[in-house]
Amino acid sequence: MKCFKLAVLLLLTVSVNGQIVEPFTLNSTGGNYVFRGTPTIPNFSLIWSVGESTMIETFSVNGGMYLLTQGVLQPFIPEDLQTVPIKGWNKDEVKYYPNPVSTQLQFDLYSRDTGRVVLRVLDLLGNVHGVREFQYNTLPVNQKIDFSKYASGPYYLMLSLYSNGQLKKHGVFKLLKLR
């Protein structure tokens, strides 16, 4: 029994380092392009490779509005996307009520930042149910959004602020539509 306890204790104190195998490919050429977005076209990045020996599959959702690509290119995130942080909205800048909403949602915006504001109403699948765009110049904005025609369920308000063609602020707010 002493031998068994000694063997268990020895196994618990010894760490074993195994070999780590990562997938690698050798590409003959490739690169990437980053688009910073506009009020009508969202940010995106394009990554390409020539001479890859593996298969890459692309799946589209919502009529091609969203693409998912799997393959060796997927884990790569261009450094350019990481260098420009996009601020979010703070709780004092955006107010929307009542939540849950049944017929009409009140939306209030007050910020010190200026630019073109794009407000989208989306469902869980990412379908856009409404878009409002307006120029914002630090004066309070109060808008009403009619939810009476929407089905019951969760929705999202996607709020983006663009200044000089660049996305400066972005946020997504969840709300619930009742009958």
Secondary structure in CASP SS format (residue, H / E / C, confidence):
PFRMAT SS
TARGET T0000
AUTHOR 0000-0000-0000
METHOD secondary structure of the structure
MODEL  1
M C 1.00
K H 1.00
C H 1.00
F H 1.00
K H 1.00
L H 1.00
A H 1.00
V H 1.00
L H 1.00
L H 1.00
L H 1.00
L H 1.00
T H 1.00
V C 1.00
S C 1.00
V C 1.00
N C 1.00
G C 1.00
Q C 1.00
I C 1.00
V C 1.00
E C 1.00
P C 1.00
F C 1.00
T C 1.00
L C 1.00
N C 1.00
S C 1.00
T E 1.00
G E 1.00
G E 1.00
N E 1.00
Y E 1.00
V E 1.00
F E 1.00
R C 1.00
G C 1.00
T C 1.00
P C 1.00
T C 1.00
I C 1.00
P C 1.00
N C 1.00
F E 1.00
S E 1.00
L E 1.00
I E 1.00
W E 1.00
S E 1.00
V E 1.00
G C 1.00
E C 1.00
S C 1.00
T C 1.00
M C 1.00
I C 1.00
E E 1.00
T E 1.00
F E 1.00
S E 1.00
V E 1.00
N C 1.00
G C 1.00
G C 1.00
M C 1.00
Y E 1.00
L E 1.00
L E 1.00
T E 1.00
Q E 1.00
G C 1.00
V C 1.00
L C 1.00
Q C 1.00
P C 1.00
F C 1.00
I C 1.00
P C 1.00
E H 1.00
D H 1.00
L H 1.00
Q H 1.00
T H 1.00
V C 1.00
P C 1.00
I C 1.00
K E 1.00
G C 1.00
W C 1.00
N C 1.00
K C 1.00
D C 1.00
E C 1.00
V E 1.00
K E 1.00
Y E 1.00
Y E 1.00
P C 1.00
N C 1.00
P C 1.00
V E 1.00
S C 1.00
T C 1.00
Q E 1.00
L E 1.00
Q E 1.00
F E 1.00
D E 1.00
L E 1.00
Y C 1.00
S C 1.00
R C 1.00
D C 1.00
T E 1.00
G E 1.00
R E 1.00
V E 1.00
V E 1.00
L E 1.00
R E 1.00
V E 1.00
L E 1.00
D E 1.00
L C 1.00
L C 1.00
G C 1.00
N C 1.00
V E 1.00
H E 1.00
G E 1.00
V E 1.00
R E 1.00
E E 1.00
F E 1.00
Q E 1.00
Y E 1.00
N E 1.00
T C 1.00
L C 1.00
P C 1.00
V E 1.00
N E 1.00
Q E 1.00
K E 1.00
I E 1.00
D E 1.00
F C 1.00
S C 1.00
K C 1.00
Y C 1.00
A C 1.00
S C 1.00
G E 1.00
P E 1.00
Y E 1.00
Y E 1.00
L E 1.00
M E 1.00
L E 1.00
S E 1.00
L E 1.00
Y E 1.00
S E 1.00
N C 1.00
G C 1.00
Q E 1.00
L E 1.00
K E 1.00
K E 1.00
H E 1.00
G E 1.00
V E 1.00
F E 1.00
K E 1.00
L E 1.00
L E 1.00
K E 1.00
L C 1.00
R C 1.00
END
